[in-house]
Amino acid sequence: MSVMRRLQFSVGGVAMALVHAALIAIALTLTLLHQEARWAAYWTPFLALDFPLSLGVLPLAWMFPTSTAGPLSDFPNFWWPLAFHGLVGTWWWYIIGASLQARFVRWRAHRGDRGAVRQDDDLGDG
């Protein structure tokens, strides 16, 4: 059995991870284009999106002020959130999407089984 055959990816998980990665790309673009004093605020929505995993970003962000030299020279407020939300947050959304897909598939299967039982009962009664 080949390695590719053993690896199975969830379509729902990949879709959710891609949406999260696209949001990261938007935040990254906005941060690099608008290097005003509030550039670190572009990471704030990810605190809610990636909760509770996003709590791993907060200690560094609270301990160190935003660098006046801009985002590229600011590890705790730019590089750390980018790496954390980009890797851990995207992985988190893959898991959420895969879980939702699995639940939906089970729900549809259960709903289909109930319908089949009712049809059999109707056929047997007549």
Buried (B, 14 or more C-beta within 10 A) or exposed (E): EEEEEEEEEBEBBBBBBBEBBEBBEEBBEEBBEEEEEEBBBBBBBBBEBBEEBBEBBEEBBEEEEBBEEBBEEBBBBBBBBBEBBBEBBBBBBBEBBBBBBEEEEEEEEEEEEEEEEEEEEEEEEE
